[in-house]
Amino acid sequence: MPIKPEEIMQEDILSEVIEGLSLNPKRLPCKLFYDEKGSALFDDICNLDEYYPTRTELKIMEDNIEEMSALLGEGTLLIELGSGSSIKIRLLLDNIPGLAGYIPVDISAEHLVQSSNELKETYPHIDIFPLAADYTKDFEIPQIDKPYDHKAVYYPGSTIGNFTPSKAKIFLKRIAKICGSNGGVIIGVDLKKDRKILEAAYNDRKGVTAVFNLNMLEHLNNELNSDFDLNKFRHSAFFNDKESRIEMHLISEEDQEIHLNNSAIDFKKDESILTEYSYKYTLDSFSELVSDYFEVRKVWTDDDQLFSIQYLRVKN
């Protein structure tokens, strides 16, 4: 009997998890946040008072949407990476003239299907091709019959910050290949700012981010039959000034042993799992990061310089 694609993905996740928890310090890939519950929790985070990125990014888009849409232009095949609930994309779908099609890509298949169905009802005139895939690895854009002039990737939410700079360059090379000649990227980039603002955004008073972080362990329990006890871990987030990044950790509250498949993993009291880092850039440092594959054609920011949206054009 052939192996199903979802079984292959599960095997890949298992090997990644075991490898990550064997490191010192331990780490897990942040894509594991986004099961159906985690995706819904992140939607809640985006509405928190402390979490400035989403509302700031939306305001920048609302203030500049005509210019953004004109830069993309007619005949665009629009590809969104990490589409989630597909809230921000609506501004582009409403304003890009002569859009050839829209491909939302997300690792959470259930969440993706639900969001895509809602968009199809709102935009029956736009061809929508949802793709469940791990976009941090190689993936194939589906063949579509409708002609298009060029491809553009939309990558909102400062998710580029979840890669180390060296891995971000590898990712950007892959995205440039997907875009091809005449292609471009609209990307959200969180900017370096006061430490208090950054740390408050990842340590909200309602504790939603803590639940979101801990849900990664629940996701593993459900997906891989591990036996993490969520009550024996706590959320921690802080700004690492040397690396210019926010780090999110899960801290073991005691000495304990976790079982995963046929592996036993030991934790010492106060030992951490690094679950996410989010690099913060200056405009100059981000321009340098992308320079091998893209040129920065346009930058939009808010008045307080908290966040930026940038239009990158593939270098020929």
PyMOL commands that set and color helices and strands:
alter all, ss='L'
color gray80, all
select helices_A, chain A and resi 5-21+30-33+36-46+52-72+89-95+109-122+159-162+165-179+195-201+208-224+230-232+283-290
alter helices_A, ss='H'
color red, helices_A
select strands_A, chain A and resi 26-27+76-81+101-106+131-132+150-155+184-190+233-240+245-252+256-260+263-267+272-279+294-301+307-314
alter strands_A, ss='S'
color yellow, strands_A
deselect
rebuild
show_as cartoon
